Amino acid sequence: MATADPQAGKYGITARLFSLIGLLPKDQQLILLRQLVGDKITEHLFKLIVEMSEDQQLLLLEQMGQPLEIEIPETTISLEGTEPSMRENPRKSCLINADYRIQGSSFRSYILDISIGGVFIETSERVPVGESIVLNFTLPSLSQPFSLPGKIAWSGPQGFGVKFEGIAKPQGNAIKKYIEKE
């Protein structure tokens, strides 16, 4: 865990947390909230409702009568390092050269971790979440290059997460074998 700058004080840490949480997609914010409050979700909701104006309470009552539009996934969020990311599959830290195309533009960077479901790419380029990507790389243990389509799952100041789409079984098996290898 990174040590906080003592001169930044409590408000500097709070501002950094607000900034990081603000960068998370809404579904990841909900997962984080659930992890922070645990089984006390109802208690926290009651406190928020009590603090609302009567107009806000009436609006909430109206919205509660409508069906939910999203389903919250049952996954966990890792706050290791400087960037939060979803962890649905086992990951392996790595340093793999990668070429990729987004919106017709080509880029080159590094994959810093990989799973059968996706990768984290280090870059200072900001990319839009939901954008399609074609990722080209070669695993260190193989000579056969991979060309995998995916979507940008999240984006932050140090890079972005890619969720693979339509990964072929041989490629999935090769990635799984690479991850399991010590």
N, C-alpha and C positions, 0 to 999 in steps of 0.2 A: 504494500500500500504506500502511496506517495506521501511524503511528509508535507504538512501545510506550511506555508510561509508565515512565521510568527508575526511579522509586521502586518500581514493582511488581516489578522484578527478574525473574530467570529463572523463579522459581516462579509469579509472577503471570501471565506469558505462558503457562507450561505449564498453569496452571489454566484460563485462557481457551480454550486449544486443546482441553483435555479437555471443557470445557463445550460448545464448538461441535461437536466430533465426537460427543459424546453425544446431541446434538439430531438428528443425521443418521439417516435410516432405515438399516436394516441393509444394504440393497443399495448405498446410496451409501457406507457405511463400507467395504464390500468394494472398491468401485471406487477409493476414495481409497487404501486399502492397496496395491492393485495399482499405482497411479501412484507411490506413495512407494518401494516396493521394486523396481519394474521387473521385470527377469528373474530376480531373486533370491528369488522366492516360495518355492521349494523349500528354499533355505538357511534362510530365516526360519522355515519350518514345522519343519525339523529342530531348530533351536535351541529352539523352543517345546516340542517333544516331549521333548527331553532334560531340560528343566526340570520336566516333569510328574511326578507321583507314579506309581507302578506301577498303582494303581487307575485313575487318569485315562487312562493309556496303554491299559489294557485296554478301558475304555469307548470310547475313540476307535477302537480296533481293531474293536470291535463295530459302531460307527456307520459306519465305512468300508465295511463289508460291505453296507450298505443303500444304495439308490439316492438320489441327490440330489433334494431336494424343490423347489429353486428353480434357475432358470437366470439367471446373472448377465448383464445386458445389456452390450453392447460400446459404451459411451458414455463420455464424459469428464466430469469434475466440475470446475467452475470455483470457485476460492476467492477470486475478486475481491471487493472490498468487504467487508462484514461478514457476509454470509450465503451459504453455499454453495448452489449450485443446479445442476440438470442442464442440459446444453446439447446437445440433440439437433438443434435447428434454429437457423438464424441468428436473432438477436434484435436488436431496436432499442430503445434507451432512449427513453422518452417520459414524458409527464405527461398522462394521460387520466382524466377523471372516470369513475367506475364505480359503479353500483348493483349489489348482489348479494344473493341470498337463500341462507341456509344454515340447515337445520333449521327452516324456517318463519319465521326472523327476517330482517329486512331491514337492510342496512348500506350505507354510502356511504364510498368512499375513492378512491384513485388507483392506476391501473396505471402502474408505473414502467418495465417493459419488456414487450415483446410479441414473440411468434413465431407462426408458423402452428400450432404445437402447443400454445401456452398463454401465460400471462401471469404476472407477479409483481405482487402487490397489496400495497401498503404499509398496514400496520395494526398496532396494538398488541394487537388481539384475538387470542387463541390459538384456533385452529380445529383440529378433529381431522382427521388425515390419513385419506384415503379417503372423506371426507364428500362428498356431492353438492352442487353449487353451480350456480346459474343467474346468469350474469354479463350485465349490460346496460351497453353503452357505445357511443359514436359515435367513429369515427376522425376526426381533424381534417380530413382531405381529403374526407370524405363527409358527406352529410346523413342518409343512411339509418342508423338505429340497429341495433346488433347485439344479439341475445339468444342467448347461447351456453351450452349445458350443459357441465358438466365435473366433475372430481373434484379434491379437494385432494391434490396430489402430495407436498407437504412443507409444514411450518409452522415458523416460527422467531420470535424476539423482534421482528423488524422487519417481518414480514409472512408471506405464504405464496405458494406456487406453485400454479397451476391448470393442469391438463392438460385441453384441450378434448376433448369426446367428440361424435362425429357432426357435425362442422363441414360445412356445405353448401359445395359447390364455389364458388359466387359469393362467399360470405363468405371462404373460404380464399384465393381469388384477390385479393380486395380487401385482405386483411391482407398477403399476399405483396407486392403492389404498394406498399403503404404502407411496408413494411420496406425494400424496395429503393430507395425514393425518398430522395434525399439531403436 
